[in-house]
Every structure is written in C-alpha cells, then in structure tokens.
Amino acid sequence: MWLFSRLTTCLSFILFGLTAAAVQSETIDANSGGGFVALNRKIQCSLEDSSPQVFEWSGFGYSRVPGEPDRKIFGLLGMNIRQCGQVEDPDKGVGYRLVSREIMLYLDPQTGEILRRFNNPWTGASNEVIHVANDPVNQRPGFGINADGSEKAFTYRDVNGQYLINYEIPLFYKNAMGGDYQKYVGGSYHATEIFDFNGDVAELLDASKPVAYPVISWVRLAPWLPWMEMNGRAGMLYFNAMGRKLENYEQLSEAIKAEIAQQYPDYTTPPPLNDPRRNETSWTFMKKIIDSRTEEATTAPQH
C-alpha cells in the first residue's frame, strides 16, 4: 500500500508537471482572428474582463515658432486607467471593448513641479494652466474579422525577442472650439498622434499570462493649447514621452497620486464597461472649463 501510494503520488506530480508544462508552452496564434483580439487585449488591458490596468508616462513639451529656436516649455506626467470586457457580434464574432480615463499634468520643465500658471514668453501674460482630464477615453469594440470576412493578423516586428509596434494617427476634424464655418475659413483641428509599444515576445504570446507589460512612447504634433491664449500666433507644439504599463495603481508616481486624491478622485478606477458617454478630448475638456469661466464672469454681480 505504501509503495502504491508513493507511486500514485509520483505519477500525480509527473502528470501535473506535464500539464503545467503544456499550459506554459501554449502560445497565442498571432495569425488568427482570435489571436488578434487576444494580443491586443494583453497589450491594451487584460485577457480577463473587468481587470483594471494602469499606464504612466512622462516627458517634455516643446514649442516651434518660425524664426526662433525651439523651446522646452513643459514637463509632462500622465496616466491612464482602463479595463476591457468581452463583446459579441453576430457577424464579427467575439471581440472586446476598452474603457478608460486619463490625466496629463503640465510641469515646470526645470523643477518638475505641477504648473498652476504659465508665464507666456510670447504674450507676456500669466496663463492659468488647464491640465488634461479626459473622462471617458473609450474605444469602439475591436474584432478579429475584416470587412470581407477574413481573419485579421496581429503584426509586429520581432527584434531579439522584443516586439516592436508603431501606430501613426493623423487627425483632421472640426475644431471643438471653432464655429460652424471651419470649412470655409479654416481652423480645423490638425494634429498627429504617434504611439509605439515594445515588450517581451514570449510574455506576449504566452496564453497562460493574461497581461503583457509593454514599454510605450507617445509623440504629439499639435496647435497651441487654447489656455495659452496665443490668438492665432504662428507656431505649434510637439510632445515626446515614454512610459509603461504598471503592475498596479500604487506604482504611479506620488505626484500624480496626490493630484488624483485632491482633484480627480474618480480616476482611481476605470469607467464601467457599459459606459455610454461620448469621449472627452483635451480640447473638449478645455472648452468646458473656458465656457464655465465665461458664464461665471457674466453672472457675477457688478459693483
């Protein structure tokens, strides 16, 4: 009996080890529609529904004005908290939806302190800084099927076991702070967003790991920010930042956690998966703030 018991125990361990090894060796097929969905989910959020994930990034913002050297005018510190949930479509099959909200703070480029006012070197004014607080920033449902019914493939470059993925997103649309005649007089919002992701290929393709932890970079080419009150002056801004997906909320920098606690308490969790709201952008958010200031000014008692 003792020998049989020992043999059974040993066999159990061997079988468990073989099963575990099989699970560990399972890889996600990047050339299948299901793999396209799974790998996007691992990078963007998690294979598990309702699993909050946090990104953080930091960098600098620069001005570019014809006839003068570029200037480093802001530090940048941002975060995004998100989650994914499975969705199903009768034609496209199983996909996912991502919901999130994000903050980006403008910092003094020398001290790293959060800017409250910006001493504008072009106008001489002291501008009140409006930080980015976009809630929500949700994505349309993503599926692994093309319009013609074929399966999508998840594409990346493998360099020494690291995946490299880049996205360039040109933007050209009616300015949220413009009028009804942008088509005729110009002034549309014209910008470019560039995102890069890289990380460990083995981690990404491992079906037993629900989350991948990429390093990210972000570049934006865009007009002057409205709160700078540049009044049509020639020039533009460009931002360059890097960061990564964190293991948990507590890994965020102390500065941004303190600002969230004081000013943005909702940003400790992502929006609900069924969030029906329209997306916020930095410009629509600024418009709300500027409009509220105008309303306060017009309703204030006159002395």
N, C-alpha and C positions, 0 to 999 in steps of 0.2 A: 504493500500500500504506500509506504514511504517513497519507494522508487517510482511508482506510478504517479504519485502526487508531484514529485520533483520533475518528472518527465513532462507532465501536463503543464506545470508552471513554466518550464523552459520553452515548450512549444508555444505557449501563450505569448511569452516575451518575444520569441522569434517572429511569430505572426504579427504581433503588434508592431515590431520594428519594421517588418516588410511593408505593412500597411502605411505606417508613418512615412517610410521612405518613398512609397508610391505617391502619397499625397504631396510630399515635398518636391517630387520630381515632376508633378503635373505642371504644365505650362499653358498659358492662355494663347490661343491661336490668333495672332495679330492679323491674319488674312481673312478672318471670318467676320460676319456682321456682329455676332455675339462678342467676339474679341474686341472689335472696335468700340462697342459700348463699355465693356468691362475695363479696358485700358484707359479710356477717357475718364471713367468713374474713379479709378485708382489714383490718377494724377490730380483730377479736379477735386475729388472729395473722398468717397469710400465705396467699396462694394456693398457695404452694409447700409441699409436705409436708416435715416434719422441719426446719423453719426456725425456730430459737429466736428468740423475741421477748420484750422486757422492758418492763414498765411500772414507773414510780416515782410515788409521791405523797407529799405532806406536808400537815400541817395541825395542828389542835388538837382536844383533847377537853375537854368541859365537864360539870360536874355541875349537876343541877337538883333542888333539895330544897324541898318546900313550906315557905313562911315565911322563906326566905333568898334572897339574890341568887345568880344562877348564878356558878360559879367556873371559871376556866380552870385545869385541873389537870394536863393532859398536853400535850406536843407529840407529833406523830405523824410517823413516817417509815417508808414501806413500799415493798415491791417485789414483783412477780410475774413469774416466768419461765415461759414456755409454748411450746407448739408444737401444730400441727394436723396431722391426717392424713385422707386421704380414706377414707370408708366407703361401702359399697353395701348396699342393701336391696332384695329382690325386689319389694316393693310401693312403697316410697318413693323408690327410685332412688338417685342419688348424693348423699351428704351429707358431713359431716365430724365428727371428734371432736377436742375440745380437751383437753389435759392440762397441768397446771401445778402449781407450788408457790409459796408466798408467805410473806413475813415482814413483820411490822409491829412497829416498836420504839416504846416509850413513852419520851418525852424530858422532861427538865426544861423546863417552859414558859418559863422565863426564860433559862437558859444554853444550851439546845439539847443538852446532854449526855445520853447514854443513861442512863435511870434504872435503878439496881440495887435501890434501896429507896425506898418511897413513905411519906412522913410523913403519915399519915392524919389529916386535920383533924377528923374526926368521932369516931374511936375513940381517938385519941392513940397508936395503935400504929405501928410501923415495919414495913410490909409488904414482903416480898420480891416484886419485880416479876416476873411471868411474861409475857414477850413473846410475840407471835403467831408461830408457826412451823407453818404448816399444810401438810402434805405427805401425800397429794396434795390438790389442789383441781381435780378433773376435771369435765367436763360430759358429759351424755348426748349421744349423736350427734344432730346437727341436720340436718334435711332441708327441702326447699323445697315439700313437699306437705302439705296439710291432711288432717284425718281423713276428709273427704268426697271426697278425691282431687283437689281443686282446687289450683292453684298458689298459693303464698304470695307476697305482695308485700313488698318491703323498704321500709318507710315512714320518712320523715324530713322535717323542715322545712328548707327552703332559704331562708336569710336572707342576702342579699348574697353569695351564693356559698359560704356556710358551712352545713354540715349540722348540725342540732341533733337529738339523740336522747335521750330520757329513759326510764328504767325505774324503777318503784317495786315493791319486793318485800316485801310484808308476811310476816312469819314468826310462826308459832304452832305449836309442837310440843312433844313431851315433852322436858323438860329433861334434857340428857345427864348432869347431876349430881344429878338427882332420883331418886325411888324409883318403885315400881310403883303408887303411889296418887295420881299427879298429877291424874287425872281427878276424884278425889273431894275432894282437899284443895287443889287449885290449884298454883301454882308452875310452870306450863308456861313454856317459853322464849318470850317475846313481844318481838319487835323488828321494826324496819323498816330495810331497806337501800335506798338511793336512788343510782342511777348515772346520770350524764349524759356524753354524748360529743359533741364537736363538732370539725369539721375542714373541710378544703377539699373541696368537692363535686367539682371537676374531678379532683383526685387520686383520690378515692374511686371515681368511675365509669370512670376510665381503665383499660381492660383490659390495657394493656401494663405497668402497675405492680402488682407482686404484693402490696405492703404499703401500707396507709394509716397515717398517724401522727396519731391524734386526741389532742386535749386531753380529759382526763377529770376528773370531780368525783365525790366519794363522800360520802354522808351516812349515818350510822347512828344510830338511836334504840334504846337497849337498856338492860337492867338493869345494876346494879353488876357489875363484874368479880369473879369468885369470889375471886381472890387479894387483893382489898381487904378481905375478911372483914367485910362490913357487917352480917351477921347479921339480915337482914330489915328494916333501916332504910328508911324511906320515901325515895324519890328514884330518880333514873335518870341515865344518861349520854347525851350526844349528841356525835357526832364530825362534823367537817367538814374535808374535804381536797380538794386538787386536784393534778393531775399530768399526765403524758402518756406515750405510748409512745416509747421511746428508740430510737436507731438501732443501738445495740449495748450489751452488758453494761458496757463500760468507761465509759459515760456515767453510770452510777449514782454517787450521791454517795459520797465517800471514807468517810464514817462507816459507811454500810451495807455497803460492800465490805469494810471492815476487820472488821466484826462477822461477816459471812459467812465470811471466811477463818478466823476464830478459833473460831466456834461452829457454823456451818452450812455445811460445805464442799460438801454435795450441791446447794446452791442456786445453783451457777454454771451448771447445766444443768437443763432441764425433765425431768419423768419420761418414761419410754418411751411410745410411742404405744399400746402394748398393755397399759398399766398396769392390773392387775386389782383394785387395792386400793380399799377404801371411802374416801370422802372424810373428811378431818380438818377440824374446825372449831376456832375458838379455844377453845370450851368443852370439846370432847373432848380437845384437847391439854392444857388446864389440868387436866382430871380425871386424865390420866395422870401429870402432874407431882405433883399433890397426893397421889394414891394411892401413888406411889413414896416420897414423904416419909413417909407413914404406915407403909409397910412397913419403911422404914429405922428408924423410931422404935421399932417393936415388936420388931425383930430385933437392935437394938443391945444389947450386953452391959450388964447392970445392975451398978452398983458400990455 
